[in-house]
Amino acid sequence: MSPVSKRSFRSMAALLATLLAAGCATSGTRAAEEEANAKRARSHYEIGIDHMDNGRIEMGLREFMAAAELAPRNAQYQHALGAAYLQKERYAEAEQHFRRALEIMPDYHDARFNLSALLLGLGRWEEARVEADRLYEDPTFPGPWRALSNRGWAEYKLGRVEDARATFALTRKFNPVYWPALLNLGILESEQGRRPEAIQLFETALAQKPGASAEAEMNYRLGEIYLSLGKRNRAAEYLTAAVVKTPDGRWGKKSEDALKLLR
């Protein structure tokens, strides 16, 4: 093997230093671009949140799309897209983005809870039950009663009435006044013919003041029970309250139709 001169070593060292410097410059440029994209993505996301908070769903959706394009591996932006599509009743897209968020971050609690709720709304009971149970079994999830409420409703719709009752009982141990669980259990008991239990559950749920839409549903269901008991005046009180809460909403309209039959 031929000996290598000192001059050759110097030349090689200089060449290596040049290559390293070029590599660092390229790496630094790439890092700067990534940082700039991350800042732009965050800006789009925050603008999107403001639009959503003010009812500008389409504009919010557009901003979330821009954020996700700049940072496709950001689970928060994927979840935001899912939530926006859900409000637009674009359920396939909502599910896609919730699942994408969970692929990126499997312990993203809000994404899994919203996916479970979406699956409930789509009538995919067993899938919803599985997602809710996974959430409940996660010891880091801060609201186990929320997951249990979803699981209980899925079990009921699957025909597992006693399992659902047990799940709702556990829900109430964690949070005795969580109104979605009270509403769901009230529906279960009403449909199972246990009207006094249902009345108590709906009244307790109403006392939590959950908002106009939920209160309208509870009032309608109470009116429906009292009507079945032959207590027309009491039924009319609850049905009227439902109409007042949401005159143009689903439960307000159903209550108005029921009131017409009483007149």
KEDRENMAR-243493 format. One record per residue (C-alpha): x, y, z. Coordinates in nm, 3 decimals. Example, Ala and Ser with C-alpha at 12.3 -4.5 7.8 and 13.67 -1.06 7.14 Angstrom:
BEGIN
SITE         X         Y         Z
SITE     1.230    -0.450     0.780
SITE     1.367    -0.106     0.714
//
This chain:
BEGIN
SITE         X         Y         Z
SITE     0.000     0.000     0.000
SITE     0.142     0.340    -0.094
SITE     0.210     0.581     0.193
SITE    -0.019     0.883     0.217
SITE     0.152     1.221     0.235
SITE     0.074     1.484     0.498
SITE    -0.041     1.713     0.219
SITE    -0.296     1.455     0.113
SITE    -0.424     1.434     0.469
SITE    -0.462     1.812     0.477
SITE    -0.652     1.807     0.148
SITE    -0.880     1.533     0.270
SITE    -0.946     1.716     0.596
SITE    -1.027     2.036     0.411
SITE    -1.262     1.853     0.179
SITE    -1.434     1.681     0.472
SITE    -1.474     2.015     0.653
SITE    -1.629     2.165     0.341
SITE    -1.875     1.877     0.306
SITE    -1.968     1.893     0.674
SITE    -2.025     2.267     0.652
SITE    -2.247     2.221     0.348
SITE    -2.440     1.946     0.527
SITE    -2.490     2.162     0.835
SITE    -2.605     2.452     0.619
SITE    -2.858     2.226     0.444
SITE    -2.973     2.083     0.776
SITE    -3.001     2.431     0.923
SITE    -3.206     2.551     0.627
SITE    -3.437     2.252     0.655
SITE    -3.481     2.309     1.029
SITE    -3.559     2.675     0.967
SITE    -3.819     2.582     0.706
SITE    -3.979     2.330     0.939
SITE    -3.992     2.585     1.219
SITE    -4.148     2.842     0.985
SITE    -4.407     2.588     0.866
SITE    -4.486     2.495     1.226
SITE    -4.547     2.861     1.312
SITE    -4.765     2.912     1.005
SITE    -4.960     2.595     1.084
SITE    -5.018     2.711     1.442
SITE    -5.139     3.046     1.318
SITE    -5.388     2.881     1.082
SITE    -5.507     2.656     1.366
SITE    -5.563     2.944     1.607
SITE    -5.748     3.145     1.343
SITE    -5.959     2.835     1.275
SITE    -6.046     2.803     1.644
SITE    -6.163     3.166     1.647
SITE    -6.381     3.104     1.342
SITE    -6.534     2.793     1.499
SITE    -6.600     2.971     1.829
SITE    -6.792     3.236     1.638
SITE    -6.996     2.996     1.427
SITE    -6.796     3.036     1.106
SITE    -6.758     2.664     1.051
SITE    -6.661     2.673     0.684
SITE    -6.389     2.931     0.744
SITE    -6.263     2.737     1.043
SITE    -6.250     2.419     0.835
SITE    -6.045     2.597     0.570
SITE    -5.791     2.713     0.828
SITE    -5.763     2.365     0.981
SITE    -5.700     2.221     0.634
SITE    -5.417     2.469     0.585
SITE    -5.269     2.382     0.924
SITE    -5.283     2.007     0.855
SITE    -5.124     2.052     0.513
SITE    -4.828     2.230     0.670
SITE    -4.804     1.985     0.962
SITE    -4.969     1.655     0.861
SITE    -4.826     1.471     1.163
SITE    -4.989     1.701     1.415
SITE    -5.266     1.508     1.594
SITE    -5.430     1.825     1.724
SITE    -5.489     1.959     1.376
SITE    -5.631     1.625     1.261
SITE    -5.867     1.623     1.556
SITE    -5.975     1.978     1.481
SITE    -6.056     1.875     1.124
SITE    -6.261     1.585     1.257
SITE    -6.457     1.812     1.490
SITE    -6.522     2.063     1.210
SITE    -6.640     1.794     0.968
SITE    -6.864     1.657     1.243
SITE    -7.035     1.994     1.274
SITE    -7.084     1.991     0.897
SITE    -7.240     1.642     0.931
SITE    -6.969     1.506     0.703
SITE    -6.937     1.190     0.909
SITE    -6.701     0.989     0.689
SITE    -6.446     1.271     0.686
SITE    -6.489     1.328     1.059
SITE    -6.419     0.962     1.133
SITE    -6.118     0.963     0.901
SITE    -5.954     1.254     1.082
SITE    -6.035     1.129     1.432
SITE    -5.873     0.798     1.343
SITE    -5.578     0.978     1.186
SITE    -5.528     1.173     1.510
SITE    -5.528     0.847     1.704
SITE    -5.275     0.691     1.467
SITE    -5.043     0.980     1.540
SITE    -5.120     0.991     1.913
SITE    -5.296     0.677     2.045
SITE    -5.361     0.833     2.386
SITE    -5.536     1.141     2.244
SITE    -5.837     1.128     2.475
SITE    -6.057     1.386     2.305
SITE    -6.013     1.219     1.968
SITE    -6.111     0.877     2.104
SITE    -6.408     1.016     2.297
SITE    -6.535     1.204     1.993
SITE    -6.483     0.897     1.774
SITE    -6.689     0.693     2.020
SITE    -6.965     0.956     2.019
SITE    -6.961     0.970     1.638
SITE    -6.993     0.592     1.614
SITE    -7.288     0.607     1.854
SITE    -7.453     0.865     1.633
SITE    -7.400     0.640     1.332
SITE    -7.555     0.342     1.510
SITE    -7.231     0.143     1.503
SITE    -7.288     0.025     1.857
SITE    -7.020    -0.240     1.901
SITE    -6.746    -0.020     1.755
SITE    -6.859     0.264     1.980
SITE    -6.859     0.035     2.284
SITE    -6.504    -0.082     2.211
SITE    -6.370     0.274     2.177
SITE    -6.550     0.389     2.493
SITE    -6.419     0.090     2.687
SITE    -6.063     0.155     2.569
SITE    -6.099     0.509     2.697
SITE    -6.238     0.395     3.031
SITE    -5.955     0.143     3.074
SITE    -5.696     0.417     3.019
SITE    -5.597     0.527     3.372
SITE    -5.481     0.865     3.243
SITE    -5.826     0.961     3.107
SITE    -5.954     1.231     3.345
SITE    -6.329     1.176     3.287
SITE    -6.406     0.802     3.314
SITE    -6.777     0.873     3.363
SITE    -6.791     1.021     3.014
SITE    -6.652     0.704     2.860
SITE    -6.884     0.490     3.072
SITE    -7.189     0.688     2.963
SITE    -7.105     0.616     2.599
SITE    -7.037     0.250     2.677
SITE    -7.364     0.215     2.864
SITE    -7.565     0.358     2.577
SITE    -7.392     0.128     2.329
SITE    -7.465    -0.172     2.551
SITE    -7.830    -0.075     2.574
SITE    -7.864    -0.039     2.198
SITE    -7.698    -0.379     2.162
SITE    -7.980    -0.523     2.372
SITE    -7.765    -0.575     2.681
SITE    -8.001    -0.400     2.921
SITE    -7.858    -0.525     3.250
SITE    -7.501    -0.459     3.139
SITE    -7.608    -0.106     3.050
SITE    -7.772    -0.053     3.389
SITE    -7.456    -0.171     3.563
SITE    -7.242     0.060     3.351
SITE    -7.467     0.359     3.420
SITE    -7.458     0.276     3.792
SITE    -7.079     0.286     3.777
SITE    -7.099     0.612     3.584
SITE    -7.302     0.767     3.864
SITE    -7.050     0.652     4.124
SITE    -6.787     0.858     3.948
SITE    -7.019     1.152     3.880
SITE    -7.377     1.135     4.013
SITE    -7.494     1.442     3.820
SITE    -7.340     1.383     3.477
SITE    -7.646     1.473     3.273
SITE    -7.577     1.267     2.955
SITE    -7.570     0.951     3.168
SITE    -7.886     1.057     3.352
SITE    -8.060     1.122     3.021
SITE    -7.948     0.791     2.870
SITE    -8.044     0.592     3.176
SITE    -8.376     0.777     3.190
SITE    -8.450     0.673     2.832
SITE    -8.358     0.314     2.916
SITE    -8.587     0.305     3.219
SITE    -8.871     0.475     3.032
SITE    -8.851     0.229     2.745
SITE    -8.835    -0.058     2.994
SITE    -9.161     0.060     3.153
SITE    -9.008     0.193     3.474
SITE    -9.166     0.536     3.455
SITE    -9.114     0.661     3.814
SITE    -8.740     0.589     3.786
SITE    -8.728     0.762     3.448
SITE    -8.908     1.070     3.579
SITE    -8.662     1.105     3.866
SITE    -8.366     1.069     3.631
SITE    -8.497     1.326     3.383
SITE    -8.578     1.572     3.661
SITE    -8.229     1.535     3.807
SITE    -8.080     1.585     3.462
SITE    -8.290     1.897     3.404
SITE    -8.166     2.043     3.731
SITE    -7.812     2.045     3.589
SITE    -7.924     2.302     3.326
SITE    -7.741     2.129     3.038
SITE    -7.851     2.373     2.769
SITE    -8.154     2.444     2.553
SITE    -8.139     2.142     2.322
SITE    -8.085     1.885     2.599
SITE    -8.345     2.049     2.822
SITE    -8.597     2.044     2.538
SITE    -8.543     1.670     2.494
SITE    -8.580     1.604     2.867
SITE    -8.899     1.811     2.884
SITE    -9.039     1.628     2.582
SITE    -8.964     1.289     2.734
SITE    -9.121     1.390     3.064
SITE    -9.427     1.515     2.879
SITE    -9.443     1.185     2.692
SITE    -9.435     0.986     3.018
SITE    -9.703     1.197     3.187
SITE    -9.917     1.170     2.877
SITE    -9.890     0.790     2.895
SITE    -9.998     0.812     3.259
SITE   -10.307     1.010     3.163
SITE   -10.186     1.328     3.334
SITE   -10.260     1.563     3.049
SITE   -10.212     1.893     3.230
SITE    -9.875     1.790     3.365
SITE    -9.776     1.661     3.022
SITE    -9.876     1.992     2.864
SITE    -9.650     2.182     3.106
SITE    -9.342     1.986     3.003
SITE    -9.425     1.988     2.634
SITE    -9.476     2.364     2.641
SITE    -9.141     2.406     2.816
SITE    -8.977     2.204     2.539
SITE    -9.129     2.429     2.273
SITE    -9.007     2.739     2.457
SITE    -8.654     2.598     2.480
SITE    -8.613     2.514     2.111
SITE    -8.917     2.623     1.906
SITE    -8.741     2.541     1.577
SITE    -8.551     2.239     1.702
SITE    -8.632     1.872     1.678
SITE    -8.772     1.835     2.030
SITE    -8.959     2.161     2.016
SITE    -9.135     2.052     1.697
SITE    -9.214     1.707     1.837
SITE    -9.356     1.873     2.148
SITE    -9.567     2.111     1.939
SITE    -9.711     1.814     1.751
SITE    -9.792     1.639     2.080
SITE    -9.956     1.954     2.215
SITE   -10.183     1.974     1.910
SITE   -10.322     1.633     2.001
SITE   -10.404     1.762     2.351
SITE   -10.601     2.065     2.232
//
